[in-house]
Amino acid sequence: MRNFRTVVSCLFLLLVVAGISAAENPALSSVSLNSASVVGGNSVLGAVTLNMPAPSDVEVSLAADPSNAAKVPPSVTVPAGSTSATFQITTLLNKTAVVGNDATVTIYGNYGVTKHASFTALAPVSFDRMVDRVVQSERAFVATMKTMHPLAETYIQNLREDKDHNVEPTSDQYFIGRLDISAGPEDVLFEKQRPGFGRHFMNPFSGIFSRRFMPRGFAQMVMLDADFQKSSYYFNFVRQEFLGEVRCVVVDVQPKESAPKGLFTGRIWVEDRDFNIVRFNGTYTPHSRYSYYLHFDSWRLNLQPGVWLPTYIYIEESGTQRSSPPFHNLYFKAQTRLWGYDVERLKHDQEFTQIPVEAQRMWERVAEDNALDHLQKVGLLAPQGEVDRILQTVVNNLIITNKLEIVPDVRCRVLLTTPLESFTIGHTIVVSRGLLDVLPDEASLAMMLAHELGHIALGHRINTKLAFTDRFFFPDIDTFQRLDFGRSPADEQAADQKAVDLLTNSPYKDKLSNAGLFLKALQNRAPELTSLIKPHLGNTLGNAKTTRLSTLASSAPPLEMQRIEQIAALPLGGRIKLNSWSNHLEMMQVRPVALLSPQEKMPFEVTPFFPNMTRLSPPSTETVALK
């Protein structure tokens, strides 16, 4: 009997312990949502709650039904000591959501037991209504662009493919001008000798069926359609997609059979807040068998709250086969960049600089500042900023290690154009954006800056006629004709020698072999890329026979185009980011990419644009869920 009581007591004790243990195990108490309804394409915040604080991390499984209406993470973790955790629910904006009806979405959570909560995904504006808004926004965009006169720069590289399928540039062409679409797309060119214009940018009758690019056609690519009419197109929903941080509705657009010729055909991306077209990719339908429109990818960025303006256009034709003579084997790629939308309101920093009292130095500085102010006013020179400071650091390294004493101080600025050039305006070193893009490393940058610093150290002066402000009373488009900061061959040779001396005594002295490789790569591509290396304001960097600082080029190792590890020059457009509204620049932080073949090196070549889109505009007060 005594043994029986002992056994019963033990069993009772085990049951009590088991009960206590069960009571100490948490269980899912509820799933809750912060909203009972949400417009499709937006997010809901969910929460899971336990019946007691978690003794250790607890992972609650999640699911959404229907799964094509909302997306949840596979699970959410309640941290040790907590009773709840939150998670994000994203409603999907698919074809059904754009066109269709409200949907009930149920969110399930499971940890020991299953709990759920539901919300209503409201159908957004109907697809047809959205198209109406897109047409309205695009017509407003065209009206706005007629009041804008940004700078528009186009750089073209004609290509060829060899028997080993290597693609290389064979020739190039360059335009820069001020865009004016008040009476149709047109470029007013900044050129020393401005060419005539054809009616179309591919002019089949200039010569005997010769092919010629006209700037007017590239300017046209800023607009989808100068007279965008819903009745002229078919609109087909494709999907929802994010461009950077901006959620967009993707739509295929095709002209109707009865529509006029020359309309856009392709794909558009529409941001889903105010229904602005932010990207369009395609071409225009031809007027006749003797006209041909190129394929392009046109991007607009949010440069001011609620304002989306053209910034980048990438154009490419790859081995096009056409029966008409001018278009046989059309093979090229090009970039168009637009900036200077707010050029009239750019702030010119009138910072007073302590300058020695010597009258001549002051007078030269006045000439220098006048030239810089003019270039910035017309949108060719970036305002002072981050990139200038990076250049200044390299210049200071050269000055300090060589114990130079230069008065007034040396300054650095960036020309916003693509052609590769550098020059001095008094004691200011100016380097083009394109040159900064293609230089492979800091030693190569130091090499270019050392050449210009050599001019300054040797006392090569600015022409003080520029100290008279009336010298700048000329139209903006005459800038390249009226200003010239080139040096004589003797001055260039002397600056080369001085640069070698400066580099030999600098932190870059052991890294000059790669800098010399850059010059070799430049010389190698010079015969084909004549427009890229043609300067507008200074001296050329080189040609097929020789380059600036040729002693560094001759002492560099052999140029091996098929060796992946040898990077002598970079493609265009991968280093400097330009704000097309304010003209400010910033250096992009780009992670290195492992190359898979020599063809991916692409020195000096044009590449497509893929900007990371962001939205500056505040949330619209108008709800998107128009029922």
Order of alpha helices (4+ residues) and beta strands (2+ residues): alpha-beta-beta-beta-beta-beta-beta-beta-alpha-beta-beta-alpha-beta-beta-beta-alpha-beta-beta-beta-beta-beta-beta-beta-alpha-alpha-beta-beta-beta-alpha-alpha-alpha-alpha-alpha-alpha-beta-beta
